[in-house]
């Protein structure tokens, strides 16, 4: 597995954990431990997203242009071979 594939897999893991925790909180909104877990997973997801975009390019339009130029279409898109 390439470094880019590993980074994408980590990002997907973090996204899953964040969504899963959010769904749990829909039914248990008073669970403070679950809320803390959600916040931690959200932070880790954002960190993984930032790391991916720093090394492999933007994942969406919100990440494009961070390097001072419009770099959205420079590299293969995230779903192309990753």
Secondary structure by P-SEA (a helix, b strand, c coil): ccaaaaaaaaaaaaaaaaaaaaaaaaaccccaaaaaaaaaaaaaaaaaaaaaaacccccccccccccccccccccccccccc
